[in-house]
């Protein structure tokens, strides 16, 4: 069965660049970004893993762990990491899963034969502290990920979990948000949104981001 939003992320134990990794133990109580890359010693992947390392403080700020994966070996990962550190001016200290038997990639549908039967596509899974898959993005091998968007999605998920709001088109942290249509009671609106709100249409009400 293919993975869907709201389902529990499958557990696994697999070798990694940091040794054997039990997924649930590693992400215990935190958000997680679990992403695959097509192959070691490839140019786009080198820039992506470098950016992931550079954003370490941003992920920590969001209580979020990162885990990468490819179907290359643990030995290959360990040989590649110095190249990433050198060329991207960073320190890769997060695990890269060595999925040589493709078991994890198959479990997460990262292998897509129409694109490639040998490499994983650029999948991204956003997983919450309850181990639920909250969002997914998939890119082809030729397109590097936008990590500003990855952080934006985490911010949106964490914000909307805590408040009865949704984030509008192109929203960035700190900008106005949308009040969910389910809230109609005037007193509840005053209580939940003391900063006030603007009624554009009865179904479209904007309010300042409540946690700022």
Steps between C-alpha positions, in 0.01 A plus 500: 500500500638841408568749777245776553475816706398420855634144497772383736849512350637145478773402743827342389849410615778552248870582477596866456801727484476518881458125551186293543193721536159411641268761349246533783773523764681768301200728449344433842281796604616730220396608153699340221592573141577171327625544144657289228761593244578314176867413554825584679767708326243684289496880461145596596496267800829646620347848510183373671674315780729798546203730540340257747814516712513881482139520621569291809409782740177569309390139528596489869300817561197315363566188713564311176746226410619431146579164343621439146498178298642351185547146375879535520706332771604625842861498379404712198320752723804532725729562202262759352439706814851662497428622145173655615670667796781635283298628204201633697696635798296306755507207743266213417418344837154358431448137394486389138322165479689234301210324333689258277220242501248778417272379778443842655470670161236246402321541834475876440436474125823684422570265213295602198581279198355744249768748608781254580516137605842543661481826696260663743317814398528815714225423752441708814286381791392736778435289810356635826583393859212249488679339203225603259586603144376858473630602156688352206688655208658311211744643247671339201873430520577804286336753734660599828272565795412845631588491868327833563181318404581206726542734798185690398296179502630406846410850628151471353439154646619599846302826496174347379529218754494755780241747372175490301660652194625405155784657303414673169683497168873582521472550877820548696556492873384828651237583237122508538312172505148380425243420769347157438134520383380272782535783754192723474410590858583871559613445857728213402648716224577778750656255744710312247609803298551795738709679236183531292426387147392631162194359323578492127207266437294306756713195421829693471615665823859610553670542836855571617698186570386409853833375638696813409 
